[in-house]
């Protein structure tokens, strides 16, 4: 019976894959103006289906979307169904960029500014080493593999390896019941610093590429922009944002209004970052970081709260309010993220599929590309493991090190930035994607093995 169910599920998956692709073939092949809609349908439905499949096998969902992008690139390589017209479709490119902005916005919302401000000495050391070591190793591997490539390639390789995406690690920590362990808490706090340092490095490296060379004036100008941007962001967070949110909620405190405010806030900061010469994703990440749920505390109580409050008898009101206050606090902590996620479910896959579409597997399939991916993966893993070297002996250094290993979506954003700026060639970009996949797959396996072998990993 189980085999029959699985077969039926895969038949449904194949149907999901074929229908939108064949629809694109009929519309896109004739160059109709609305053909991008069919391509969007293909990405949304097929990406979701493939993500479901890879998750069933215990792999990160992003691998399904990356795989779909690479499959579409193969169709483009052989000019099947005129797919070569779709790979660099302007609207799909725009949707992918919007998806990356909203992805970083969600990551910022999941990070808490108070956690950043309260990070201890150990978390700060782990974060700094977790950026410096892989950055240096990335440059070293680049110089060794591509001696004639130039400084821009080396810097971008270093920046990509310095990235961290701990979403996979956090999921493993939760599944194993060790999230409150000191080592896991260091990973959580250090990852916030890593994200900020990594994005600053990305802005610096991108600015140098755009400027056409390195000089004291160029570096100083970019760093000054970064400092001014962060100062303005945190001043606005404390002084202006609470008042603006309260003013909007006076007009309407319905959930739709909160969602509009939320999305507009993230996009506005992305625009502002881009306007001062920084990456738009820095703006959206900082917007999520500085936006606090407390700013929305003046909104009406949820409808279920009001109805239950009217129904409850006075003699039980004290216990009831204690229970509801806990429930409301839990709901409030995830409230803003829950409003962004539905939009991200639609737009973020465009970014991952688009990243996969930039790899022409047929053109770069070689032992050289595999060697690039292998060496970058080794450098990426060793560099992050190094961040736990100077931690006290009572903290599991291997948990901290491997917890910081995944590059995930952040690594993909860095890699795609290098590709779009013309820094990464096809084979280098393919090698970097292989590194992202390897670090994302190896982390859950390594963490489970480490916890199994450890005796002090209880919460």
VENTA-V991585 format. One record per residue. N is the residue number from 0. SS is DSSP state (H for helix, E for strand, L for the rest). OMEGA is omega in whole degrees, 0 to 359 (NA if undefined). D_LAST is the distance of its C-alpha to the last C-alpha in Angstrom with 2 decimals. Layout:
# VENTA-V991585
((N SS OMEGA D_LAST) (N SS OMEGA D_LAST))
This chain:
# VENTA-V991585
((0 L 180 40.11) (1 H 180 36.88) (2 H 180 38.99) (3 H 179 41.41) (4 H 180 38.69) (5 H 179 37.36) (6 H 179 40.97) (7 H 179 41.64) (8 H 180 38.59) (9 H 174 39.79) (10 H 177 43.29) (11 H 179 42.03) (12 H 180 40.17) (13 H 178 43.40) (14 H 178 45.29) (15 H 181 42.90) (16 H 188 43.44) (17 H 187 47.20) (18 H 180 48.27) (19 H 180 47.18) (20 H 179 48.24) (21 H 176 51.63) (22 H 176 51.97) (23 H 181 51.50) (24 H 182 54.12) (25 H 181 56.64) (26 H 184 56.02) (27 H 183 54.87) (28 L 181 57.52) (29 L 174 60.20) (30 L 180 58.56) (31 L 186 58.36) (32 L 182 56.91) (33 L 183 54.28) (34 H 179 53.04) (35 H 178 49.85) (36 H 178 48.82) (37 H 177 48.98) (38 H 178 46.95) (39 H 177 44.31) (40 H 179 44.27) (41 H 182 43.87) (42 H 184 40.88) (43 H 185 39.09) (44 H 183 39.73) (45 H 178 39.63) (46 H 179 36.58) (47 H 181 34.64) (48 H 181 35.94) (49 H 177 35.05) (50 H 178 31.55) (51 H 181 31.08) (52 H 184 32.37) (53 H 176 30.17) (54 H 178 27.03) (55 H 180 28.20) (56 L 175 28.14) (57 L 179 24.58) (58 L 177 25.82) (59 L 183 25.32) (60 L 183 27.83) (61 H 181 29.45) (62 H 177 30.97) (63 H 180 33.13) (64 H 175 34.57) (65 H 179 35.18) (66 H 177 36.87) (67 H 179 39.05) (68 H 179 40.15) (69 H 177 41.11) (70 H 178 43.01) (71 H 177 44.92) (72 H 176 45.73) (73 H 176 47.29) (74 H 179 49.42) (75 H 181 50.48) (76 H 182 51.37) (77 L 179 53.78) (78 L 179 54.97) (79 H 179 54.06) (80 H 180 54.66) (81 H 184 55.27) (82 L 178 51.53) (83 H 177 52.28) (84 H 187 53.34) (85 H 188 49.90) (86 H 181 47.60) (87 L 178 48.47) (88 L 188 49.41) (89 H 182 49.32) (90 H 178 47.62) (91 H 176 44.88) (92 H 179 44.31) (93 H 178 44.09) (94 H 178 41.62) (95 H 179 39.44) (96 H 177 39.53) (97 H 177 38.73) (98 H 179 35.80) (99 H 179 34.38) (100 H 181 34.88) (101 H 176 33.08) (102 H 179 30.23) (103 H 177 29.61) (104 H 178 30.09) (105 H 178 27.28) (106 H 176 24.97) (107 H 179 26.08) (108 H 179 25.39) (109 H 177 21.81) (110 L 182 21.41) (111 L 181 21.50) (112 H 180 23.96) (113 H 175 22.15) (114 H 178 19.11) (115 H 182 21.76) (116 H 182 23.39) (117 L 183 20.31) (118 L 182 19.12) (119 L 181 18.82) (120 H 183 20.86) (121 H 178 18.43) (122 H 180 18.07) (123 H 179 21.85) (124 H 180 22.63) (125 H 182 20.54) (126 H 183 22.27) (127 H 178 25.72) (128 H 180 25.55) (129 H 175 24.22) (130 H 186 27.45) (131 H 184 29.96) (132 H 179 29.34) (133 H 177 29.61) (134 H 179 32.42) (135 H 179 34.37) (136 H 177 33.76) (137 H 177 34.88) (138 H 181 38.07) (139 H 178 38.65) (140 H 179 38.38) (141 H 179 40.65) (142 H 182 43.24) (143 H 183 43.27) (144 H 186 43.54) (145 L 185 45.76) (146 L 182 47.87) (147 L 189 50.27) (148 L 181 47.83) (149 L 186 47.76) (150 H 183 45.37) (151 H 180 44.25) (152 H 182 42.83) (153 H 181 40.98) (154 H 180 39.47) (155 H 175 38.38) (156 H 178 36.80) (157 H 180 34.88) (158 H 181 33.82) (159 H 178 32.68) (160 H 179 30.56) (161 H 182 29.03) (162 L 178 27.69) (163 L 175 24.05) (164 L 190 22.79) (165 L 180 19.03) (166 H 179 19.33) (167 H 180 19.05) (168 H 181 15.92) (169 H 178 14.19) (170 H 179 15.38) (171 H 178 13.99) (172 H 180 10.45) (173 H 181 10.85) (174 H 182 12.56) (175 H 179 10.07) (176 L 183 7.20) (177 L 187 5.25) (178 L 182 7.09) (179 L 177 5.30) (180 L 181 4.84) (181 H 180 8.26) (182 H 180 10.18) (183 H 178 9.72) (184 H 176 10.67) (185 H 178 13.58) (186 H 182 14.68) (187 H 182 14.89) (188 H 180 16.92) (189 H 182 18.91) (190 H 178 19.97) (191 H 178 21.76) (192 H 178 23.74) (193 H 180 24.39) (194 H 181 25.84) (195 H 180 28.10) (196 H 180 29.27) (197 H 180 29.84) (198 H 175 31.89) (199 H 178 33.88) (200 H 179 34.67) (201 H 179 35.72) (202 H 181 38.04) (203 H 182 39.48) (204 H 179 40.13) (205 H 179 41.52) (206 H 178 43.73) (207 H 179 45.11) (208 H 181 45.94) (209 H 180 47.67) (210 H 177 49.51) (211 L 179 50.78) (212 L 182 49.82) (213 L 174 48.01) (214 L 180 49.55) (215 H 181 48.48) (216 H 181 49.78) (217 H 180 47.85) (218 H 180 44.51) (219 H 180 45.10) (220 H 181 46.03) (221 H 180 42.93) (222 H 177 40.59) (223 H 177 42.52) (224 H 180 42.07) (225 H 182 38.30) (226 H 180 38.13) (227 H 181 40.45) (228 H 182 38.59) (229 H 178 35.19) (230 H 178 36.88) (231 H 182 38.72) (232 H 184 35.64) (233 H 174 33.68) (234 H 179 36.85) (235 H 181 37.52) (236 H 183 33.95) (237 H 189 34.43) (238 H 192 38.13) (239 L 188 39.43) (240 H 180 36.86) (241 H 181 36.00) (242 H 179 39.75) (243 H 181 40.53) (244 H 180 37.89) (245 H 179 39.09) (246 H 179 42.67) (247 H 182 41.97) (248 H 174 40.17) (249 H 178 43.26) (250 H 179 45.32) (251 L 179 43.00) (252 L 176 39.44) (253 L 184 39.28) (254 H 179 36.47) (255 H 179 39.00) (256 H 179 39.83) (257 H 180 36.24) (258 H 179 35.87) (259 H 178 39.13) (260 H 184 38.11) (261 H 182 34.79) (262 H 180 36.42) (263 H 180 39.33) (264 H 180 37.15) (265 H 181 35.33) (266 H 180 38.64) (267 H 179 40.42) (268 H 175 38.03) (269 H 178 38.28) (270 H 182 42.06) (271 H 178 41.94) (272 H 179 39.95) (273 H 182 42.44) (274 H 180 45.32) (275 L 174 44.39) (276 L 178 44.06) (277 L 178 40.32) (278 L 181 38.61) (279 H 181 38.32) (280 H 175 34.69) (281 H 180 33.90) (282 H 182 35.46) (283 H 178 33.52) (284 H 180 30.15) (285 H 178 30.98) (286 H 178 32.24) (287 H 182 28.93) (288 H 185 27.11) (289 H 182 29.44) (290 L 185 29.79) (291 L 178 27.70) (292 H 181 27.34) (293 H 181 28.68) (294 H 183 32.03) (295 H 185 32.38) (296 L 181 31.49) (297 L 179 35.21) (298 L 181 35.53) (299 L 174 36.42) (300 L 179 33.95) (301 L 184 33.36) (302 H 180 36.08) (303 H 180 33.84) (304 H 182 32.86) (305 H 181 36.55) (306 H 180 37.65) (307 H 180 35.04) (308 H 179 35.79) (309 H 185 39.49) (310 H 189 38.96) (311 L 180 36.71) (312 L 184 38.61) (313 H 184 38.65) (314 H 179 37.39) (315 H 188 34.07) (316 H 183 33.81) (317 H 179 31.36) (318 H 180 28.65) (319 H 182 29.49) (320 H 175 29.15) (321 H 180 25.74) (322 H 183 24.57) (323 H 180 26.45) (324 H 177 25.22) (325 H 180 21.60) (326 H 182 22.93) (327 H 179 25.15) (328 H 179 22.53) (329 H 180 20.41) (330 H 183 23.69) (331 H 183 24.85) (332 H 180 21.93) (333 L 188 22.89) (334 H 183 26.57) (335 H 179 28.07) (336 H 182 26.24) (337 H 178 27.44) (338 H 181 30.98) (339 H 187 30.93) (340 H 181 29.36) (341 H 178 32.44) (342 H 180 34.69) (343 H 177 32.36) (344 H 181 32.33) (345 H 190 36.05) (346 H 184 36.47) (347 H 177 33.57) (348 H 178 34.69) (349 H 180 38.01) (350 H 183 36.42) (351 H 178 34.74) (352 H 179 37.88) (353 H 178 40.06) (354 H 178 38.12) (355 H 180 38.69) (356 H 181 42.34) (357 L 180 42.89) (358 L 175 42.53) (359 L 185 45.71) (360 H 182 44.40) (361 H 184 47.98) (362 H 188 49.04) (363 H 181 46.15) (364 L 181 45.37) (365 L 176 45.92) (366 H 180 44.44) (367 H 179 44.51) (368 H 177 42.13) (369 H 178 39.75) (370 H 178 39.99) (371 H 180 39.17) (372 H 181 36.08) (373 H 181 34.98) (374 H 177 35.48) (375 H 179 33.84) (376 H 178 30.79) (377 H 179 30.59) (378 H 181 31.05) (379 H 181 28.43) (380 H 181 25.75) (381 H 181 26.77) (382 H 181 27.05) (383 H 177 23.50) (384 H 181 22.05) (385 H 184 24.06) (386 H 179 22.00) (387 H 186 19.32) (388 L 188 22.05) (389 L 178 22.12) (390 L 179 18.46) (391 L 184 17.57) (392 L 181 16.92) (393 L 176 13.50) (394 L 182 12.34) (395 L 184 12.63) (396 H 181 15.93) (397 H 177 16.44) (398 H 179 13.50) (399 H 182 15.00) (400 H 181 18.45) (401 H 176 18.29) (402 H 180 16.23) (403 L 187 19.36) (404 L 187 21.86) (405 L 175 22.82) (406 L 171 25.99) (407 H 186 26.34) (408 H 180 28.36) (409 H 177 28.51) (410 H 178 30.02) (411 H 179 32.45) (412 H 178 33.59) (413 H 182 34.30) (414 H 181 36.09) (415 H 175 38.17) (416 H 178 39.18) (417 H 179 40.51) (418 H 182 42.35) (419 H 178 43.91) (420 L 179 45.10) (421 L 181 46.80) (422 L 181 44.77) (423 L 172 43.22) (424 L 180 45.66) (425 H 185 45.05) (426 H 178 43.85) (427 H 180 41.52) (428 H 178 40.01) (429 H 177 39.60) (430 H 178 37.91) (431 H 177 35.48) (432 H 177 34.65) (433 H 177 34.08) (434 H 179 31.63) (435 H 180 29.73) (436 H 182 29.62) (437 H 181 28.60) (438 H 179 25.67) (439 H 182 24.48) (440 H 186 24.86) (441 H 185 23.55) (442 H 180 20.18) (443 H 180 18.55) (444 H 182 20.13) (445 H 182 19.04) (446 H 179 15.34) (447 H 179 15.22) (448 H 180 17.20) (449 H 180 15.15) (450 H 179 11.88) (451 H 182 14.25) (452 H 183 15.74) (453 L 180 12.76) (454 L 185 11.54) (455 L 184 8.77) (456 L 177 6.51) (457 L 180 3.81) (458 L NA 0.00))
